[in-house]
Structure formats: C-alpha cells, structure tokens
Amino acid sequence: MTWSPIVGLAAWRLPGDHFDAVGLTRRTGTEGLQLDLGGPGRGPWLDAAGTVDRLREDCARHGVKPLAVAANTLNDIGLHAPEGSQGALRTRRVLMRVLDTALALGAPLAFVPSFRRSAVNDLQDLRRTAAVLAWATREAEARGLLLASENALEPRLARALVGEVSEPSFRLLLDTYNPRAAGLDVLELIEATHAWIAPQVHLKDGVNGVVSQELLGEGDGRVGEALAALLAKGRVPDALILENDYRDGDMRRLVLDVERARAHAVGMETPGASQEELNCQPFHPRTKRPR
C-alpha cells in the first residue's frame, strides 16, 4: 500500500464565500479545504450563527475534508500588540474563535499569519509574538489541535521562534513562495526547520517575489525543489494546499494547478498507510527547543 498527500484549496483565494469554496473543492476533485475566520474586508465571519453547522454538513455531503482555519484578520490587528492593550485583547479573542471554529469543523490545524501589522520586525516583536503563540498553542493542544505560525522569518529567527514558543503542538506553516517574496531561500529554510514544519503546505508561485497569474511551477518559486527537499528529510505532508490567486474566477488556471499539485503529491508517494507509519520519527514530533 502507498500513501501520498491529498490536494486542497485555500478558500480565501477562491471566488465567492465559504459555501462556494466547498462546491469548488468538490468540482475540481480536490479533497480538502482550508478556511479563513473572515472579518472586516475579509468576508463573512466563519463562526456566524449557523455557518459552521452548514459547512460541516456541506463538507460531509461532498466528501470534502475541513483541513484548517486561518486567522488572517490578525494581519490587520497585530499579533504582537502590547500586553494589556485593546489590540492584545482583540488578538486573544480572535485566536479563541479560530480554535473553537477549527474544533467545531473537525479541522486538525489552526494557523496564524505574521504579515503586515503582525510582521516580526525585531527581537521585541519576536518575543511578544512567541508569548501569544505559546498561550494559543496550549489552548490548541487542549482541543486536540495543532497551531502553526505562517511567517517570512529567516531560518535562524524561525528556529528562535520555535524555541521561544517551546510547546509540543506548535508548528511552522511552510508556504513555498513566501520565502522567495521575502528574499529568502526556501531550501535553506526547510533545512533549518523541517522538524517543525506543519503537516499542511501551501503551494503557490510567482515572479520576482510577486504572485500574479503564473501557473504552479512556471514562476521562480522552486516549488518542486522545495517538496523534494521535504521528501528528502522524510517529511511528507498530509496535504498540499493551492494558494495561488483564483479570485478572478479563472477556473482554467485552477484546474491546471490542481493537476500540477496532484502530480507533486504523487511524486511524494511513499509506502505506508499514513504519515505516522512513514518515518522513524513521526511527522508530529514532540517539540524540542532548538539550540
């Protein structure tokens, strides 16, 4: 028996709302879906009355797996707002909502982006971010979830963040193009952080650090090399998530990218029934503080 990652979509990069995203996932033949909590400028709230129940039913009916819930609104609030500030209070409330929604949907992962107002620009930002993420990770673990940070940190600082958080259920969400957009080498990042990379990986591509309409593999994002590097480390993800931008409704690009993502998934095919059986160490290791 062989095992390979499933292919999923990121709902916030698709046209329409949460419910439309479930339908598109089914029609493209992909198996899973990451959803965003929503908020001002980001679409309807995912945890609005009746929404989670309907989404759970739609996913079950169409055979779509809820994979993760993102807190993209924190890019507008600021993850490292000063302790005791109104922003810090809003951040914790958002994180609790994300975790509760992931649990209600049956998604195994919640993740927190660190861009724009949540970007880590100095050591103080990193320490404050780590303190908030450590608290959120403990809350996630209490719910049986993993919590991941999606960021554009250089390898040394990414490892420092893991060490500062120092919680066994904390992960780093790998996006194959975020390092390129930040002027970093994705292969160096994987080499330094592979032990803590989350079991869902974002795939997207672009040119000169900008994501536009390039098909997966036709930009300068080194998607194939990044996945090969993960495979070489024995880190086969549970899911490859397409995060190119399809909000313009161009389904031709989406279908072609799904085919390419599926080819990458097949290329990572490994003997075994599940990731837990693949490696001497599981994909979800107990986190050790990096030195």
Secondary structure, 3 states (H helix, E strand, C coil): CEECCEEEEEHHHCCCCHHHHHHHHHHCCCCEEEEECCCCCCCCCCCCCCHHHHHHHHHHHHCCEEEEEECCCHHHHCCCCCCCCHHHHHHHHHHHHHHHHHHHHCCCEEEEECCHHHCCCCHHHHHHHHHHHHHHHHHHHHCCCEEEEECCCCHHHHHHHHHHHCCCCEEECCECCHHHHCCCCHHHHHHHHHHHECCEEEECCCECCECCCCCCCCCCCCHHHHHHHHHHCCCCCCEEEECCCCCCCCHHHHHHHHHHHHHHHHHCCEECCCHHHCCCCCCCCCCCCCC
